[in-house]
Amino acid sequence: MPLSFSANSFLRFFGGESSQNTQLRDTYKDGESSSENKELRDTYKAILKEKFKPSRRLISLQGIEKGASPAVSFDEDKKWLWLDREGRPCFRVLAKDFGIIWGSSIQYWRFSEEQFGKNAKIEVAVLKRVCWFSVSGTMEDLQMLKAKTTYEALLELKMTKEARGWQDPVGCYFEAPSIEKTSNTVNFNTKFRKDNRWKTLELGKFTVPENTSSLENDKIRFQLLQTSGYWKTGLVIRCLTIRAVD
């Protein structure tokens, strides 16, 4: 029987949707010991079940996700889970969980921490220079999503002022339950300005069925691929975001 999630328990101890209580949620302290934190962690444990153990630290999403609960990391800190303002589970798969060709070579890629919102940091993948550009990622255990809900998959990235070599379009491939595998091309030079500001690349949307247990063996998959002869640089990738659509 699928789990049913609601914002009620979360909103109950924050007292509803007033601007004051929204601010209270946004300034919720990481690691604060309180009954509210315990209730939120218990909710996360129910979503993650026995497969994943959530971390003790709660991650503020102030300035990132309006009205959302603090996030919790799991799966060796490679993924984040939070509840949106409607109580729907949403996820981030961090770049360190991606399959990146040459990603383990410091000659071509490096990983570093960047500020995430007002009170958190996140590890990002920074492209130094490659000719063969290939980045892929997956999200499993989709039964943790809310039944009968449409989700969107977004890739968060930015281009620096030093970005070069993106003259040719990048192949973008996406696969998710309830939709056929899609493929298209994206011209990064026209899609993203070289202003060092985070942007989102929409990969696709999908709807979770009523029986979420049927998704146990399904995955979300994406790949970005560009193998032209140009040396590419100046791209920073943060995460794959899986967010419920209003």
MARLOMI-323906 format. One line per 10 residues: for each residue x, y, z of N, C-alpha, C, O. Coordinates in steps of 0.001 Angstrom, whole numbers, padded with zeros to 6 digits, always signed. Each point is the difference from the previous one (the first is absolute). Last residue first. Layout:
residues N
X/Y/Z/X/Y/Z/X/Y/Z/X/Y/Z  ...
end
This chain:
residues 246
+003213/+022248/-009430/-001246/+000568/+000575/-001146/-000122/-000999/-001121/+000417/+000293  +005441/-003772/+000134/-000491/+001130/-000789/-001314/+000486/+000606/-000885/-000802/+000297  +005422/-001818/+001930/-001417/-000097/-000355/-000454/+001270/-000693/+000416/+001102/+000356  +004726/-002912/-000526/-000900/+000855/+000753/-001426/-000180/-000471/-000250/-000105/-001200  +005740/-001371/+000932/-001270/-000648/-000328/-001060/+000617/+000904/-000053/-000276/+001199  +005443/+001386/-003076/-001104/+000290/+000914/-001270/-000670/-000508/-000348/+000115/-001175  +006057/-000452/+000709/-001266/-000345/-000641/-001093/+000224/+001036/+000042/-000576/+001087  +004877/+003243/-001045/-000813/-001141/+000407/-001142/-000249/-000984/-000309/+000835/-000850  +004458/+002195/+000325/-000315/-000105/+001420/-000760/-001283/+000350/+000431/-000753/+000873  +003356/+002892/-004726/-001238/-000768/+000160/-000240/-000255/+001483/+000898/-000428/+000725
+002036/+003822/-004455/-000092/-000486/+001380/-001362/-000674/+000164/-001029/+000572/-000361  +004743/+001269/-003820/-001329/-000476/+000403/+000078/-000526/+001430/+000957/-000683/+000366  +002797/+002364/-003353/-000851/+001039/+000568/-001402/-000414/+000371/-000880/+000856/+000097  +003762/-003158/-004228/+000354/+000415/+001352/-001066/+000947/+000538/-000880/+000439/-000741  +002632/-003974/-003782/-001061/+000721/+000708/+000434/+000308/+001429/+000697/-000795/+000632  +001363/-000399/-005881/+000257/-000146/+001428/-000975/+000908/+000744/-000097/+001197/-000273  -000815/-003399/-004717/+000333/+001179/+000794/+000288/-000375/+001453/-000680/-000845/+000581  -000784/-002156/-004286/+001427/+000186/+000199/+000390/+001199/+000843/+001183/+000196/+000277  -005870/-003000/+000431/+000649/+000663/-001129/+001466/+000262/+000343/+000432/-000247/+001127  -004180/-001953/+001473/+001305/-000606/-000296/+000667/+000626/-001224/+000809/-000645/-000667
-004980/+000732/+004732/+000530/+000863/-001056/+001444/-000451/-000283/+000877/+000122/+000855  -005639/-001290/+002465/+001090/-000543/-000808/+000397/+000989/-001096/-000849/+000471/-000757  -002331/-001729/+005597/+000432/+001094/-000872/+001237/-000485/-000740/+000919/-000549/+000609  -005210/-002132/+002096/+001374/+000116/-000472/+000150/+001259/-000835/-000861/+000326/-000817  -002688/-003265/+004670/+000284/+001071/-000949/+001454/-000102/-000447/+000833/-000599/+000680  -005236/-002235/+002156/+001346/+000048/-000577/+000132/+001229/-000890/-000943/+000398/-000684  -002274/-003085/+004790/+000123/+001177/-000849/+001438/+000025/-000497/+000935/-000168/+000783  -003686/-004426/+000706/+000985/+001038/+000267/-000296/+001225/-000866/-000657/-000088/-001037  -001689/-005019/+003178/+000143/+001054/-001004/+001032/+001043/+000434/+000337/+000114/+001178  -002135/-004048/+001287/+001136/-000313/-000865/+000229/+001046/-001093/+000835/-000194/-000884
-004392/+000652/+004133/+001137/-000478/+000780/+001237/-000237/-000855/+001118/+000252/+000450  -005865/+001345/-001299/+001190/+000720/-000459/+001285/-000533/+000631/+001073/+000567/-000205  -005599/-001999/+001245/+000310/-000464/-001354/+001256/+000671/-000553/+000523/-000411/-001035  -002521/+001584/+005240/+000864/-001181/+000110/+000365/-000549/-001375/+000983/-000729/-000136  -004091/+004380/+000821/+001412/+000377/-000094/+000935/-001198/+000094/+001143/+000072/-000452  -006286/+000878/-001063/+000727/-001086/+000669/+001498/+000262/-000125/+000627/-000426/-000970  -003337/+003554/-001035/-000617/-000169/+001323/+000718/-001066/+000804/+000200/+000148/+001206  +002778/+002346/-004887/-001284/-000716/+000044/-000537/-000131/+001417/+000702/+000265/+000975  +002397/+003776/-003132/+000115/-001175/+000857/-001350/-000707/+000058/-001015/+000652/+000246  +003182/+002572/-004236/-001044/-000117/+001017/+000149/-001311/+000752/+000146/-001063/-000603
+003290/+004771/-002315/-000599/-001330/+000066/-001003/-000028/+001148/+000084/+000805/+000927  +003557/+002603/-004273/-001000/-000167/+001049/-000576/-001407/-000066/-000023/-000632/-001057  +005034/+003300/-000550/-001286/-000616/-000330/-000916/-000066/+001203/+000398/+000314/+001122  +003908/+002186/-001728/+000236/-001278/-000661/-001306/-000660/-000427/-000067/-000613/-001066  +001979/+005877/+002104/-001105/-000934/+000191/+000241/-001254/-000827/+000160/+000061/-001219  +003254/+003550/+003504/-000273/-000622/-001294/-001094/-001037/+000225/+000218/-000999/+000685  +001570/+005666/+002141/-000524/-001358/-000041/-000243/-000427/-001444/-000487/+000773/-000825  +004114/+002838/+003600/-001172/-000145/-000863/-000497/-001441/+000107/+000680/-000866/+000551  +002970/+004691/+002093/-000601/-001321/-000121/-001259/+000044/-000849/-000843/+000881/+000167  +005146/+002430/-000765/-001240/-000102/+000771/-000652/-001353/-000254/-000001/-000501/-001125
+004033/+002707/-000978/+000281/-000667/+001275/-001232/-000049/+000908/+000130/-000005/+001225  +000289/+001612/-005906/-000064/+000992/+001071/+000212/-000592/+001386/-000177/+000681/+001010  -000463/-001761/-006301/+001260/-000219/+000728/+000115/+001028/+001124/+000862/+000878/-000026  -005527/-003027/-002168/+000931/+001123/-000068/+001241/-000327/+000831/-000070/-000726/+000991  -003408/-002771/-003510/+000534/+000469/+001275/+000991/+001136/-000213/+000942/-000124/-000782  -003330/-001802/-002907/-000894/-000340/+001107/+000449/+000626/+001313/-000822/+000439/+000804  +003371/-000136/-004912/-001196/+000844/-000070/-000950/-000236/+001181/-000759/+000894/+000376  +004833/-003344/-000726/+000395/+001395/-000214/-001200/+000941/-000031/+000090/+001148/+000435  -000539/-005958/-000145/+000318/+000643/+001274/+000363/+001472/-000178/-000241/+000806/+000899  -002946/-004146/-003705/+001157/+000852/-000261/+000306/+000785/+001269/-000698/+000959/+000331
-001823/-005879/-001163/-000063/+001308/+000647/+001272/+000753/-000344/+001102/-000522/+000169  -004378/-004074/-001897/+001275/+000692/+000110/-000217/+001385/+000593/-001043/+000625/-000192  -001594/-005723/+000674/+000019/+001258/-000741/+001376/+000622/+000143/+000881/-000569/+000645  -004269/-004065/+000780/+001327/+000499/-000351/-000161/+001291/-000795/-000856/+000105/-000878  -002032/-004060/+004314/+000072/+001179/-000854/+001453/+000359/-000299/+000904/-000289/+000784  -004304/-004153/+000844/+001322/+000603/+000060/+000072/+001144/-000991/-000373/-000157/-001163  -004428/-000984/+003058/+000999/-000611/-000859/+001333/+000724/+000160/+000044/+001177/+000355  -003649/-001529/+003702/+000270/+000750/-001224/+001010/-000772/-000841/+000765/-000812/+000520  -002352/-000730/+003795/-001229/+000562/-000595/+000260/+000854/-001227/-000947/+000534/-000578  +005150/-001332/+003811/-001227/-000782/-000093/-001133/+000817/-000615/-000060/+001217/+000177
+004951/+000175/-001676/-000714/-000067/+001268/-001248/-000853/-000171/-000455/-000205/-001125  +005241/+002519/-001511/-000895/-001150/+000084/-000622/-000039/+001392/+000700/+000153/+001001  +002611/+003070/-004771/-000732/-000129/+001263/-000964/-001167/-000080/-000637/-000232/-001028  +005064/+003311/-001505/-000814/-001219/-000017/-000641/-000186/+001375/+000643/+000194/+001032  +002228/+003508/-004464/-000655/-000128/+001306/-000984/-001153/-000063/-000947/+000027/-000786  +005517/+002426/-002027/-001078/-000978/+000021/-000533/-000178/+001406/+000775/-000122/+000949  +001550/+004615/-003063/+000227/-001111/+000926/-001205/-000939/-000076/-001145/+000442/+000088  +003311/+003266/-003925/-001040/-000379/+000964/+000397/-001220/+000829/+000775/-000850/-000439  +003022/+004224/-001507/-000908/-001033/-000501/-001026/-000384/+001060/+000312/+000028/+001191  +003022/+003257/-000192/-000597/+000403/-001273/-001039/-000994/-000504/-001009/+000397/-000584
+003994/+000197/+004782/-001374/-000505/-000035/-000713/+000412/-001294/-001209/+000231/+000006  +005808/+000913/+001894/-000085/-001282/-000673/-001385/-000581/-000146/-000143/-001176/-000334  +001600/+004573/+004431/+000423/-000059/-001392/-000303/-001391/-000561/-000133/-000968/+000749  -000363/+004552/+003986/-000519/-001140/-000776/+000392/+000106/-001465/-000149/+001052/-000622  +000942/+001989/+004573/+001098/-000615/-000748/-000465/-001153/-000888/+000827/-000670/-000617  -003675/+003086/+003654/+000407/+000941/-001039/+001109/-000570/-000880/+000219/+000467/-001118  -003492/-003987/+003405/+000813/+001107/+000471/+000369/+000919/-001170/-000241/-000323/-001163  -004164/-002996/+002060/+001175/+000198/-000827/+000746/+001226/+000507/-000602/+001039/+000272  -003008/-004932/+002068/+000305/+001375/-000373/+001245/+000005/-000876/+000802/-000933/+000015  -005161/-002554/+002237/+001359/+000251/-000476/+000199/+001477/-000273/-000952/+000781/+000017
-002770/-005063/+001490/+000438/+001327/+000425/+001462/+000186/-000394/+000865/-000779/+000400  -005303/-002317/-002133/+001433/-000018/+000253/+000439/+001427/+000319/-000264/+000924/-000770  -004699/-003717/+001202/+000767/+001164/-000416/+001474/-000207/+000314/+000350/-000540/+001049  -005617/-001938/-001384/+001414/-000259/+000239/+000797/+001141/-000609/-000129/+000291/-001189  -005255/-001006/+003165/+000908/+000439/-001048/+001430/-000298/+000423/+000335/+000049/+001184  -005621/-002155/+000067/+001306/+000531/+000397/+000745/+000495/-001237/-000241/-000465/-001114  -005120/-000965/+002949/+000916/+000264/-001103/+001265/+000668/+000532/-000057/+000961/+000768  -003622/-004501/+001671/+000583/+001338/-000014/+000942/+000131/-001192/+000744/-000931/-000309  -003112/-003010/+002452/-000900/+000835/-000796/+000456/+001465/-000035/-000809/+000926/+000069  +003307/-003393/+003712/-000866/-000604/-001009/-000881/+001044/-000678/-000382/+001006/+000597
+005323/-000065/+001559/-001420/+000027/+000363/-000849/-000523/-001154/+000185/+000394/-001151  +004986/-002093/+002148/-000722/+001183/-000463/-001482/-000096/+000347/-000493/-001074/+000344  +003752/-002418/+000398/-000011/+000996/+001070/-000734/+001276/-000409/-000280/+000853/+000842  +001212/-004601/-003747/-001197/-000237/+000809/-000070/+000965/+001184/-001023/+000067/+000681  +004726/-000436/-003812/-001015/+001005/-000300/-001303/-000219/+000765/-000885/+000855/-000019  +005830/-002684/-000254/-000926/-000013/+001136/-001106/+001041/-000148/-000297/+000757/+000924  +004702/+000397/-003626/-000728/-001253/+000199/-001017/+000180/+001128/-000207/+001105/+000500  +003173/+002025/-004179/-000700/+000032/+001280/-000831/-001256/+000084/-000902/-000217/-000809  +005525/+002178/-002247/-001211/-000798/+000206/-000607/+000317/+001364/+000688/+000466/+000909  +003110/+001587/-005072/-000437/-000194/+001375/-001284/-000804/+000054/-000733/-000097/-000984
+005325/+002251/-002310/-001254/-000746/+000133/-000339/-000177/+001477/+000868/+000073/+000870  +002646/+002514/-004840/-000453/+000016/+001390/-001340/-000716/+000061/-000910/+000316/-000767  +005333/+000958/-002804/-001095/-000933/+000274/-000297/-000002/+001493/+000866/-000319/+000814  +002568/+002514/-004981/-000836/+000405/+001132/-001160/-000962/+000146/-000843/-000104/-000891  +005924/+000643/-001539/-001126/-000934/+000060/-000796/+000308/+001256/+000426/-000336/+001105  +003127/+003073/-001651/-000468/-000063/-001380/-001243/-000886/-000068/-000993/+000345/-000639  +002849/+002727/+004948/-000115/-001327/-000617/-000366/+000185/-001465/-000574/+001016/-000393  +002005/+001888/+005339/+000079/-000060/-001460/-000139/-001455/-000436/+000681/-000881/+000525  -002100/+002772/+003825/+001214/+000758/-000313/+000216/+000037/-001515/+000121/+001076/-000587  -004662/-001731/+003887/+000728/-000437/-001191/+001201/+000902/-000243/-000141/+001214/-000149
-002664/-002536/+004743/+000501/+001116/-000787/+000820/-000560/-001168/+001003/-000684/+000200  -005013/-000854/+003688/+001006/-000479/-000947/+000386/+001146/-000925/-000861/+000592/-000651  -001041/-000459/+006036/-000323/+000111/-001427/+001156/-000546/-000832/+001136/-000091/+000466  -003480/+000213/+004909/+001160/-000335/-000808/-000403/-000043/-001477/-000979/-000651/-000366  -001121/+003718/+004544/-000224/-001188/-000810/+001233/-000231/-000868/+000633/+000949/-000463  -002813/+001986/+005175/+000995/-000148/-001060/-000259/-001315/-000718/-000572/-000934/+000562  -002445/+004792/+002729/+000491/-001343/-000301/+001067/+000053/-001079/+000163/+001008/-000688  -003083/+002665/+002443/+000586/-000666/+001168/+000597/-001368/-000285/+000298/-000743/+000935  -002523/+003879/-004132/+000601/+000895/+000980/+000788/-000730/+001075/+000915/+000572/+000592  -001512/-002611/-005590/-000935/+000778/+000789/+000751/+000856/+001001/+001118/+000440/-000269
+002083/-003303/-001303/-001296/-000458/-000491/-001065/+000679/+000835/-000228/-000384/+001147  +005944/+000707/-002488/-001122/+000404/+000828/-001305/-000431/-000650/-000172/+000128/-001212  +004519/-003010/+000156/-000516/+001342/-000273/-001164/+000290/+000934/-000656/-000911/+000506  +005213/-002769/-001289/-001200/+000421/+000702/-000383/+001413/-000401/+000856/+000873/-000143  +001795/-004688/-003004/+000205/+001024/+001030/-001333/+000355/+000642/-001061/-000269/-000564  +004013/-003212/-003259/-001185/+000190/+000834/+000316/+001026/+001078/+001077/-000014/+000595  +000867/-001126/-005950/+000262/+000080/+001441/-001325/+000190/+000738/-000986/+000453/-000582  +003360/-002112/-004636/-001098/+000407/+000867/+000508/+000196/+001423/+001026/-000556/+000392  +002091/-000395/-003922/-001172/+000352/-000790/-001175/+000520/+000833/-000737/+000876/-000453  +005026/-002373/+002202/+000411/+000753/-001183/-001205/+000561/-000752/+000097/+001017/-000685
-000331/-003965/+004454/+000049/+001414/+000367/+000488/+000854/-001158/-000070/+001228/+000060  -002686/-005993/-000098/+001306/+000565/-000349/+000015/+001494/+000285/-000787/+000751/-000576  -003056/-003701/+000970/+000942/-000297/+001082/+001390/+000561/-000264/+000893/-000136/+000837  -004568/+000508/-004002/-000334/+000718/+001232/+000970/-000236/+001143/+000106/+000829/+000904  -000560/-002452/-005726/+001181/+000714/+000466/-000254/+000738/+001309/+000801/+000845/+000399  -005211/-002164/-002253/+001196/-000466/-000698/+001171/+000919/+000348/-000108/+001220/-000120  -004179/-002117/+003232/+000647/+001051/-000790/+001251/-000579/-000647/+000929/-000414/+000694  -005684/-000850/+002218/+001030/-000650/-000788/+000597/+001025/-000953/-000649/+000408/-000963  -001661/+000754/+005921/-000147/-000139/-001451/+001116/-000854/-000582/+001067/-000161/+000591  -001678/+001751/+004043/-000588/-001310/-000277/-000129/-000259/-001498/-000425/-001083/-000402
+001983/+005211/+002247/+001002/-001012/+000338/-000535/-001417/-000182/+000762/-000965/+000064  -003513/+004914/-000662/+000883/-000276/-001138/+001023/-001081/+000314/+000452/-000693/-000912  -005214/+000652/+003488/+001139/+000900/-000133/+000944/-000453/-001109/+000026/-001172/-000377  -005420/+000804/+001186/+001121/-000929/-000161/+001218/+000869/-000296/+000049/+000677/-001027  -005085/+000320/+003473/+001148/+000459/-000767/+001036/-001123/-000024/+000321/-000594/+001030  -006100/+001008/-000056/+001355/-000524/+000145/+001006/+000799/-000813/-000327/+000609/-001019  -005072/-000846/+003639/+000799/+000431/-001146/+001455/-000382/+000263/+000399/-000210/+001146  -005868/-000682/+000925/+001439/-000291/+000008/+000658/+000435/-001307/-000502/-000295/-001085  -003903/+002675/+003299/+000363/-001018/-000982/+001511/-000237/+000017/+000772/+000959/-000033  -003711/+002338/+002536/+000338/-001253/+000663/+000409/-001113/-000939/+000031/-001162/+000406
-001062/+005923/-001333/-001196/-000844/+000021/+000271/-001356/+000656/-000880/-000860/+000028  +004331/+004103/-000684/-000996/+000660/+000859/-001320/-000762/+000055/-000824/+000257/+000877  +005121/-003201/-001861/-000372/+001329/-000460/-001130/+000546/+000864/-000425/-000648/+000957  +004405/-002835/+000503/-001433/+000099/-000270/-000307/+001408/-000490/+000425/+000980/+000611  +004354/-004096/-001030/-000726/+001014/+000750/-001472/-000089/-000351/-000375/-000675/-000959  +005671/-001885/+000306/-001460/-000131/+000020/-000569/+001171/+000774/+000509/+000364/+001060  +004469/-001924/-003780/-000749/+000771/+000991/-001487/-000255/-000179/-000483/-000194/-001116  +005601/-002406/-000177/-001361/+000412/-000348/-000605/+000771/+001165/+000352/-000213/+001161  +004038/-001573/-000955/-000049/+000260/-001434/-001373/+000466/-000453/-000152/+000470/-001128  +002012/-002034/+005607/-000037/+001449/-000261/+000003/+000332/-001488/+000370/+001111/-000382
-000805/-005627/+002071/+001373/+000498/+000120/+000113/+001463/-000422/+000975/+000409/-000631  -005345/-002218/+000822/+000802/-000723/-000986/+001412/+000587/-000074/+000463/+000443/-001051  -003651/+003072/+003023/+000024/-001447/+000185/+000813/-000622/-001127/+000493/+000705/-000880  -002251/+004439/+003499/+000791/-000751/-000971/-000061/-001495/+000329/-000212/-000388/+001149  -003416/+004629/-000360/+000879/-000944/+000681/+000763/-000763/-001076/-000560/-000321/-001048  -002279/+005458/+001568/+000305/-001266/-000671/+000843/-000888/+000900/+000585/+000457/+000982  -004444/+003433/+000342/+001432/-000256/-000139/+000208/-001367/-000648/-000793/-000921/+000195  -003753/+003045/-001543/+000630/-000452/+001231/+001512/-000027/-000189/+000476/-000001/-001135  -003424/+003487/-001784/+000345/-001421/+000130/+000539/-000312/+001391/+000468/+000882/+000720  -001916/+003471/-002921/-000952/-000716/+000828/+000322/-001460/+000237/-000833/-000732/+000534
+003399/+002802/-004488/-000909/+000792/+000817/-000976/-000882/+000761/-000689/-000835/-000586  +005729/-000013/-001222/-001324/-000609/-000163/-000970/+000709/+000933/+000038/-000218/+001211  +004273/+002186/-001598/+000031/-000971/-001098/-001400/-000534/-000298/-000480/+000098/-001130  +001698/+002935/+004785/+000458/+000662/-001210/+000040/-000906/-001216/+000343/+000453/-001092  -000245/-002943/+005589/-000371/+001410/-000063/+000609/+000641/-001234/+001200/-000121/-000246  -001054/-004522/+002108/-000221/+000331/-001404/-000463/+001443/-000159/-000614/+000360/-001004  +003529/-003642/+004869/-000918/+001096/-000295/-000089/+000244/-001504/+001018/+000035/-000690  +000125/-004650/+003367/+000616/+000974/-000899/-001030/+001076/-000340/-001039/-000299/-000589  +002218/-003595/+004763/-001010/+000553/-000884/+000591/+001178/-000768/+000758/+000793/+000559  +001480/-005388/+001981/+000028/+001427/-000282/-001125/+000381/-000948/-000208/-000653/-001022
+001166/-003879/+002360/-000574/+000744/+001117/-000128/+001486/-000324/-000852/+000688/+000562  +000526/-004554/-004425/+000990/+000600/+000887/-000708/+000724/+001137/-001199/+000269/-000074  -001061/-004593/-002330/+000227/+001439/-000184/+001049/+000518/+000972/+000167/-000537/+001095  -000740/-004406/-003342/-000011/+000647/+001307/+000263/+001484/-000197/+001074/+000373/-000472  -003218/-004509/-002832/+000932/+001089/+000203/-000151/+000556/+001409/-001106/+000093/+000533  -001396/-003930/-001825/+001086/-000063/-000971/+001057/+001062/+000241/+001190/-000256/-000184  -005522/-000617/+002501/+001192/-000612/+000579/+001207/+000075/-000924/+001116/-000313/+000413  -004919/+004050/-000898/-000178/-001380/+000488/+001319/-000534/+000551/+000769/+000746/+000606  -002115/+003702/-002558/+001183/-000743/-000422/-000061/-001475/+000388/+000745/-000828/-000526  -004260/+003777/+001843/+000119/+000070/-001454/+001140/-000882/-000499/-000154/-000737/-000974
-000497/+001189/+005612/-001138/-000733/-000565/+000068/-000013/-001525/-000361/-000994/-000630  +003522/+003549/+003001/+000270/-001432/+000165/-001125/-000840/-000596/+000251/-001052/-000587  -000814/+005715/+000715/+000999/-000392/-000997/+000321/-001488/+000092/+000156/-000669/-001022  -002990/+002485/+004283/-000669/+000007/-001306/+000961/-000448/-001091/-000366/-000794/-000866  +002117/+001395/+005129/-000836/-001204/-000029/-000751/-000098/-001322/-000164/-001091/-000546  +002660/+004978/+001357/+000881/-001137/-000273/-000788/-001309/-000056/+000296/-000870/-000818  -002633/+004736/+002060/+000382/+000080/-001403/+000903/-001174/-000375/-000173/-000602/-001059  -001053/+001054/+005531/-001166/-000381/-000794/+000335/+000016/-001491/-000429/-000873/-000755  +003715/+002381/+003754/-000196/-001447/+000141/-001171/-000463/-000854/+000080/-001041/-000652  +000787/+005666/+000939/+001012/-000687/-000794/-000184/-001507/+000052/+000156/-000682/-001013
-002925/+003212/+003751/-000345/+000232/-001399/+001001/-000696/-000918/-000385/-000638/-000979  +001111/+000666/+005633/-001024/-000977/-000360/-000405/+000162/-001452/-000355/-000979/-000656  +005317/+002405/+001918/-001344/+000411/+000385/-000978/-001085/-000400/+000324/-000877/-000800  +005093/+002725/+000181/-000668/-001104/+000692/-001362/+000482/+000483/-000075/+000873/+000864  +003406/+000681/-005155/-000686/+000426/+001214/-000737/-001191/+000604/-000668/-000751/-000711  +003303/+000988/-003546/+000431/-000773/+001154/-000684/+000388/+001298/+000353/-000547/+001045  -000611/+004156/-004671/+000557/-001311/-000287/+000407/-000666/+001302/+000694/+000585/+000831  -004584/+003173/-000876/+001429/-000204/+000137/+000393/-001437/-000352/-000669/-000953/+000398  -003376/+004326/-002205/+000161/-001186/+000813/+001471/-000389/+000037/+000607/-000161/-001059  -002916/+003751/-001401/+001123/+000249/+000889/+000211/-001149/+000965/+000758/+000128/+000961
-004300/-000152/-004209/+001200/+000331/-000756/+001215/+000197/+000895/+001129/-000206/-000445  -005474/-000579/+002313/+000493/-001187/-000690/+001338/+000280/-000672/+000920/-000816/+000062  -003050/+004447/+001915/+000471/-000926/+001018/+000546/-001260/-000635/+001056/-000489/+000399  -003152/+003636/-003148/+001329/+000452/+000395/+000584/-000932/+001045/+001197/-000287/-000026  -005554/-000530/-001236/+000882/-000298/-001128/+001418/+000423/+000334/+000953/-000722/-000295  -004251/+001861/+003335/+000361/-001400/+000121/+000847/-000462/-001181/+000839/-000888/+000153  -002442/+005318/-000149/+000846/-000174/+001163/+000468/-001449/+000119/+001169/-000259/+000289  -004290/+001456/-003595/+001343/+000442/-000365/+000963/-000184/+001165/+001178/-000290/-000205  -005313/-003055/-000037/+000188/+001435/+000135/+001428/+000374/-000354/+000896/-000844/+000030  -003382/-003634/-000083/+000735/+000616/-001103/+000179/+001511/+000142/+000178/+000686/-001006
-000744/-004846/+005006/-000637/+000473/-001211/+000918/+000786/-000908/+001224/-000073/+000108  +000105/-001898/+004261/-001160/+000857/+000147/-000545/+000583/-001272/-000515/+001118/+000014  +004226/-004330/+001290/+000394/+001344/-000390/-001189/+000947/-000008/+000174/+001201/-000204  -000606/-005820/+001264/+000900/+000554/+001000/+000614/+001318/-000425/+000732/+000616/+000776  -003878/-002716/-003656/-000595/+000054/+001324/+000961/+000630/+001006/-000385/+000873/+000779  +001483/-001849/-005368/-000564/+001326/+000251/-000536/+000118/+001419/-000084/+001096/+000555  +001831/-005277/-001951/+001062/+001007/-000071/-000537/+001381/+000357/+000624/+000738/+000762  -003609/-004329/-001055/+000851/-000172/+001170/+001096/+001055/+000017/+000370/+000511/+001057  -003338/-000462/-004790/-000660/+000305/+001265/+000930/-000106/+001198/+000052/+000902/+000835  +000558/-001704/-005770/+000709/+001083/+000678/-000516/+000217/+001411/+000568/+000797/+000746
-000514/-005621/-003325/-000731/+001247/+000009/+000810/+001038/+000748/+000887/-000322/+000790  -000805/-005083/-003185/+000645/+001105/+000687/-000876/+001231/-000074/-000718/+000217/-000976  +000623/-005992/+000492/-000711/+001246/-000310/+000620/+001118/+000823/+000100/-000118/+001221  +001427/-005097/-003267/-000035/+000973/+001070/-000751/+001236/-000466/+000019/+000350/-001180  -001098/-005249/-000933/+000884/+001155/-000076/-000135/+000907/+001205/-001080/+000134/+000575  +000491/-005575/-000798/-000861/+001198/+000000/+000890/+001238/+000000/+000884/+000097/+000851
end
